[in-house]
Amino acid sequence: MARKAKNTNAQVDFAEFFNALAAMEAEKGIPQQFIAEKIADAIVVASRKDYGGFDVVQCTIDPVNQIFTVVAHKEVVEEVENPYTQMSCEQAAKLDPTAPERGFIDLPLDPRKFGRVVAQNSRNNFRQGVRDAERDQTLSEFQSKTKEIVSALVQRVDPKTGNATLLIGRAEATLPKAEQVPDEVIHEGDHIKVFIVEVKDTERGPRVMISRTHSGLVKRLFETEVPEIFDGTVEIKSVSRQAGSRTKIAVASTGSDIDAVGACIGQHGVRVNKIVEELAGEKIDIVKYSDDPVVFISEALSPAKVLSVEIISEEPKACRVTVPDSQLSLAIGNKGQNVRLAARLTGWKIDIHPESGFYEEKTEE
């Protein structure tokens, strides 16, 4: 009777234990079975010391059926040589009359009565197991989203460094100040979109590199907003970006009946305007790609008008572009931004000269 009462009390405690497992799964997303296995392993390892280092203790935790048992599995023998692993027939028969016939006995153990050292070791092993599970889960979750856009919640912003801690799903990641769009102010509680650049598995855990300035962010935004890009009828050939200021994107269509630039802009500019809004007003130039470098370079320098493009060298790629005198400042852009972005977009070094040649003479002087 006493034994039955003991089991009843244990069931009450274990019900609370299994409720805690369910809560942990809901909070951290770690499966109950995984946690249960880690706890069982920790109990077995930690209790081994009480049995001379022999692997005698067995622990079974079943969250589905809410079973939690810990037993010491011993051999039933006539003469005991090792008390840690063996028990005499006489002793075994007192506990279980069928044990001598089977040749073994499972002695029920109460985890709550383990010694302090065993309990501490169990907790340590369990915590390490949970950390490993969280690490593996975080790594797997981010690796599946590499080179993709994800939505994130801003948890906090460091007032000194400006680095933002983001919650992506159940995992945290840091958005460095250098990867934030210049002049863009991020507040705690904001929902923002970030681009996952790279995920590395390091000794300190998964290292996730996220960015708001990467050109890949713009590319993925266009893929989201423009169905023709998603289905492959319009292709993004290249992107060059100065985050927070201006982006140039080159597109081409797979069919002559499709206007690639028009598809990206959308009716009344609705598609590109959504992207501009997401990028806090960043200007976007959408240009038509061409396999002809002369045509492509002319398009890339938009909105400036180009009179001629002279290929100077194929390797390295270098060209000389002539523009009307009135278009010189526009072609170069503020602090050289337009020509710099055009060069990145096309892969060509671009040397701009005015039609009058005055700029060239002034440079030579």
N, C-alpha and C positions, 0 to 999 in steps of 0.2 A: 504493500500500500504506500509506503513511504516513497518507493521508487516511482510509482505512478504520479504521486503528487509533485515530485521533483520535475518530471517531464512536463506536467501541465504548466508549472511556473516558467519553465524554459521556453515553452511555446509562446507565452505572452511576451517575453523579452524578444524572441526571434521575430514575432510579428512586427514589433517596433523596428527591429533591425531591417527587415525587408521593406518596410515603409521608407526607411532612410535610403535604402538602395534605389528605390523608385524615384525618390526626390532628387538624388544625385544624378540619375539618368536624365531627368527632366531639366535639371539646371545645367549640367555640363555636357550632356549628349553622349556620355559614355555608357554603353550597354550594361545592364545589370549583371548579365552572365559574366562579362569580362571582369567587373569589379569583384564579383563573388569568387571567381577563380584566383584572383590576386590575394584576396583575404585568406582563402583556403591554403594557398601556397605559403603565405606568411605564417599561418598558424603551424603548419607542418614543419617548416624550417626552424621557427622559434622554439617549438616544443621538443625538438630533437635533443637538445642539451639535457633535458630531464630524463632521457632514455639512453644515456651513455653515448650519444652521437649516432645511434642506430636509427634507421629509417623505419620506425615502428608505427608512428601516428599517421592516421588517415583522416582527412577532413572532406566532407561532402556538403556543398552549399548549392541548393537548387531554388533559385528565385521563383520559378514557375509554380512549383508545388510547395514552396516555403518550407523546405527541409534543410535543417542545419544539424549535422551530426559530426562529432569528433570521437574517434575510437582509437584505442591502442590494440593493434593486431598482434597477438602473441601465439606462439606454438605451445600446445599442450603436450607435456612429456612426463615420463615416470620420474626422472631425476633432472632437476634444474641445474644447468651449467651456466646459463647466462640469464640472470633475473630481469634484464632489460627486455629480452626478446622471448623469454620462455616463462611458463607457469606450470606448476605441478598439476597432475590429474586431480588430486584431492582438492586443491584450491579452486580449480576451474569448475569442478562438479558442484561446489557450493554456490557458485555464481550462476552456472548454467549446466544442468544435468546432461545436456546433449553435447557439450564441448569436448569431453574426452573421446567421444565417438568420431567427431569431425576432425579432431586433431588440431584445432585452433580455437581461439576465443577472442571476441572483440569486446574490449572493456570500454564502456561509454565514459567519456570524459566531459567535464563541464568547462567550457572555455572561460567562464567567469572566475574559475578557481585556479587558473594558471598563475604562476608566480609573476612578480613584478617585472623581472627581466624578460620573461617570455612575452608578457603583454606589451612591453616597450618595443621589443624586437618586432613583434607582429605589427604594431602601429607603424614603425619605421619602414618595414618592407611593404606594407600596404600603401603608405604615402608615396613611396618611390614608384610603386606599380601604377598608381593613379597619375603621377607626373609623367611617367612613360606613356601612358594611354593618351593623356592630353597632348603630349608632344607628337605622337604618331597621328592623332586625329587632326591636329593643326596642320602638320606637314601634308597630309593627304588632302585636306580640304583646300589648302592654298595651291598645291601642285596642280590640282584639277582646274584651277582658274588662272594659271599663268598665261600672260599675254591677253588677259581679258579685263573687262570693266566690272567692278563690283560696287554695290552701294554700301556705304559705311556710315555709322553713327559716331559723331565726334563726342568722345567721353570727357576729354579735358585738353587744355592747351597750356603748355608750360610758359609762364609769363616771361621767363628769362631767355630761353632758347627759341621759343616760338614753335617748337615741335608739338605736333598734335597726336594724341593717342586715340586710335579709332577702334570701334567694335565692328568686326566683319563677321557676321554670323555669330558664333560663340567665341571666336578667337579675337585677340587683340593684335594690333599692328601699329607701328609708329610711322607717321608721315612727317619726315624732316622738313624744316623750314625751307631748305634749298629745293625741295621737290614740290613746294606750294607755289601757286601762281602769284607772281609779284603783285602787290597792292590788294590782293584778295584777302579779306578778313574772315577768318573761320572762328565760329563761336561754339561753345559747348552746347550739345543738343542738336546741332545742324546735321542734316543728312546730305552727304556729298558723294560724288562718284570718283573713284580712283582707279588707276591702271596698275595691275600687278606685273611688275617688270621681271622679277626673278624670285625664285624660292630656293634657298640653300639649307641643307641639313648640316648644322654645325654641332660641336661638342656642347655648346650652351643651349642647344635647341634650334628649332626652325628659324631661319632669318629671312624675313619677307621684305622685299624691296618694293615699295609702292610709290606712285607718283601722280601728280596732277599736271606736271609740265611735259611729260613724255609725249612724243608725237603719236605713239600708239593709242593714246587716249582719244585723240581726234579721229583717228582711223576707225576705231571701234564705235565711236558715236555716229559717224556717217553710216556704218554698217547697220546700226540700230534704226536710224531714221529713214534710210533710203532703201526701199524694198528691192530696187534694181541691183543694188550692190549685194544685198543678202542672197539674191537668187543667181548672181553671177553674170547678169546681162550688162552690168557696169562694173568696171574694175578700177580699184585705186592703184595707181602705178607708183606714186611716191608722195611723201609728205615732208615738208620742212616747217619748222615752227620756232617762233620766239614767244614763249609762253607769256600770256597776259597782254600781248601786243598784237601779233599778227601770225597767221598761218597760211601757207600756200599748199594746195593739194592738187595733184594732177590725176585726171581720170580719163578713161577710155571706154568705149562701148564695144561689145562683141558683135553688134550688128549695125549696118549703116542707117537703119531706120530709127535708131535710138539716139537721142541727144543726151550724152553723158553729163554735160555741164548742167543742162536744164533739169535733169532728173535729180541732181544733187541740190539744186537751188529750191526746187519745188514750186508749186503754184503760188504766186505772190510772195515767194521767198520763205514760205512757211517751214520748209524742212531745214534749211541752213540757219534760219532765225532761232530754231529750237536749240541748235548746237551752240550758236553764239551766246544764247542766254545761259546755257549750262557752263560756258567758259567765261562768264562774267563780262560779256561785251567784247571779247577778243575778235578782231577783224579776220575774215577768212576769204582768201582769193581762190576761186575754183577755176582751174585752167584745163584746157584740152591737151591731152598727151599726144605726142607724135613720135614715130620712129625716126623722123627726119630731125636731126639736132637743130638745124636752122629754124625750122618751124616751132619746135618745142621751146627753144630758148626765147624766141620772140613772144610766145604765149606766156612763158614764165615771168617775163618782165612786166606783165600786165599790172596795173592799168596804163602803163606808159606805152606810147606808140613807137615801134621799132622800124627804122628805115632799112637797115641791112645787118646781116650777121656774117662775119668772115671767119671761117675756121682757120686758126693759126697752127694748131697742133692737135693730132689725134691722141698722142701719148707723150706727156700728159694732156688731158683734154683742156684746150684753151681756145678762146675765141675773142673777136673784137666786134663790138656792137656799136652801131651808129644810130643816134636818135636826134630828132629835131632839137634845136637849142632850147626851145620852150619846154621840152619834155625831159631835159637833163636831170633836173632836181627830182622829178617824179620817178624817173627810171632808177636813180640811185637810192632815193628814199631817205627818210630821216636817219642820220648817222649811218647811212649805207645799208639800212635794213632791207630795202626792196631787192637790191642786187645781191645781197648776201643770201637771202632766202631763195632767190631764183637760182643761184649757183648751187646751193644744197639740193634743191629740187631736181635740177637737171644733171648734176654731177660734173658740170663744166665750170672752169674758171672764166669769169666774164669781165672783160675790160671795156668799159663804156666811154664813148667819145661823142661830142656834139657834132652836128652836121657841119658847122662853120669851121671846126678844127681849133677854135680859140682855146678850148679847154686843154687840148693836147699841147699847144704852144706854151700855155701857161705852166703846164706840168713840167715840160722840158726845161723851162727857165728855172 
